[in-house]
Amino acid sequence: MAEAPMTPRPALAGRLRLGRHGQMEGAAGVMLRERAGLAVAAIALRDGRKAALQEALRAGFGLAVPRSRACTAAGGIELVWTGPNQWLALDGGRAGHSAFGFAPDLAAALGEAAPVTDLTGARAILSLSGPRLRDALCKLLPVDLEECVFPPGAAAVTLAGHIGVTLWRAPDAGDAWCLACLRSYGASLVEAVLEAAAEFGCAVEG
């Protein structure tokens, strides 16, 4: 009998309180949901292999290597800068591929250009949107979030309160922003966002 492919258990399974939080009148100013089921991998460049990495990502996935504090996307895969010569790769589900097959596929494509570490299931990742999102995030993050400074395609590694996070706006994600942290801090990050967004009303979606 064929085995069902493994899927990562959502970091916030059973811990998200769906529905409206904070200000209850009018439309919610912030929307929050977990990006569950993503395949996640860390990429670290080997010295002197930048050209090889660029070619491997382009040929294998149609991706460009992001510049500093930026992210790129192609074919449902996002590549987010997380530090000098380091990136986070996220796959929302390629047809015919399991989440736990992404890191091995990535490692095979990159070869000696860059080691790959499978982080699937090890991160809590939030998708945030809404007309008052920037106002809420400004209370939480020590980052200039003005559109001219942090447009789609931007990324940052920073703190949300005491929690280390990666923040980015995928170039193909419209008005959505993403926040990622270590899985064990996921519930605390959600509570921090809810507190920052309380005055605007926050809708937590499943």
N, C-alpha and C positions, 0 to 999 in steps of 0.2 A: 504494500500500500504506500502510495506517495506521501511524503511528509509535508505538512504545511510549512511554508517559509517562516522563519522567526521574524518578529517585528519588535522594535524597542518599546518597552513599557513607558508611557508618558511620565515625565518627571513629576508632574503635578496631579497624577491620577488620584481622584478622591479628595484632593486638597483645594481645588478651585471652587469657590462659592459663586455659582452662576447667578446672574441677575444684576439688578441695579444696586449700586453702592454710593454712599455719600449723598449729595444733593439729589432729591427725588423729583423735583419739578422741572418741566421742560425736557428737551432732548438731551441725551447724555453728551457731555463734552469730550469724553475719552472712551474708547472701546479697547478691550484687552482680551486676548485669547492666547492659548498655548499653541505653539507650532509643534505639534506632536508628530512622531513617526519619522522625523528627519534622520538621514544618515549624516554623520558628522565626522570629520577627520582633520587633524592638524598636519600642516606641511612646514618643514624647516629646510631652507636651502643649504646645500653643501657649498663650501667656498669655491668660487670660480665657476659655478654651474648655472648662472642666471640665464644665459642664452639657451642652454639645453632645457631648462625648466620651461621657459617661455614657449619653445617649439613643441615640447611634449604636451603642455596644456592646450595649446592651439590645435594641434593635430588630433589629440585624443578626445577633447571635450569642447572645442571651439571657444575656450576661455582665454582672456588676456590676464596677465599678471597685474594686479592692482598696484598703483603707486602708493607711496606712504599715506596713511590715513584715508584709504579709499577702498571701494569694493567693486567687483565686476560680476556679471551674471550672463549665462548662456545656457539654453537647453534645460532649464529648470535647476541648474547648479549655480550656487553663489560662492564667490571666493572673497573673503574678507581679510584685510590687513589686520594683524594683531601685534605687530612689532617688527623691528628690522629683520627682513628676510624670513618672516613667519606669517602664515596665513591659516585661516579656518575655512575649510571647504564644507558646504552643506548641499545635500541632494534631497530634493523633495519627493523623489520617486520616479526613476526612469523606468519606462515600460519594460517588463521582463526582468527587472533587477530587484533583489531584496536589499533592505537597508544595510544589512551586515555584509553585503558584497561590494559596497562602494569603496571602502578603504583598500581592500585587496586589488580592485580594479585600478584605483588611483595609483597605488604603489607600483603595479605592473607597468602602467603608462609612464610614470616618472622615472623609473629605473634608478640609476645612480645620481640623478640630478638632485633628488630631495627625499629624505626619509619621510614616511607617512605613519601617523599614529591614529588608530581608530578610537574616536571619542563618542561613537554612537551610544546613546543612552547615558552619557556622562555629563550632559549639559541640560539646563532648563532654558528654553528659548521662548520669549514672548513676542507676539506681534501686537503693536500698539498703533492706534489711529484716532482720528477725531479732531474737531475744530479747535479744541482747547488743549490738545496734547502737548504742544510746545510749551504752553504756560505751565502745565503740570511738571514736565520734565525739567524745566528751568529751576524748580524748587528742589530737585533731586540730584541733578548732575552738574558738576563744575565745568561745563563745556558750553562754548558759544554756539547756540542752536539756531541763530538767525539763518534764514534761507540762503543768503549770500555767502555764508560761511560753511553751513552744513546742508548742502543740497542733496538730492538723490545721487547716490554713488559715493557718499562720504562715509567714513568710519572712524571710530575712536575707541581707545581702551582707557577706561576711567573708573570712578567709584560712584556707586549709587548708595549714599549713606556710607556704611562700612563694607559694602559688598563690591568686590571687583567684578566689573562687567565689560562686555564688548557691545558697543552701540553702532548700528549701521542703518543706512537707508539703501536698500537694493535699487539699482537703477531702473528695474522693471516692475517695482512693487507699488507704484502709485504713491499714495499718501501714507503708506504703512512704514513704521519704524520698527526695528528689532532690537531687543535686549537679550543678551545671553550671559549666563553665569554658571558656576559649578552647580550640578544637580542638587546637592545638599542645601544650597542657599536659595533654591527656587521659591519656596513658600515665603521666605522672608522678603525676597525681591518683590513678589506680588503684593505683599502687605505694604511695602514702602511705596509702590506705585499707587495703590488704592488710597493711601493717606495723602499723597501729593495731589491726587486727582479728586479728592472728596468734594471740594467746593464747586467743582464743575460737573459732578455726576459722572460715574464710571460704570459702564455696562460690561460685565464679564460674560463672554460668550463661550459656548462649548465647541 
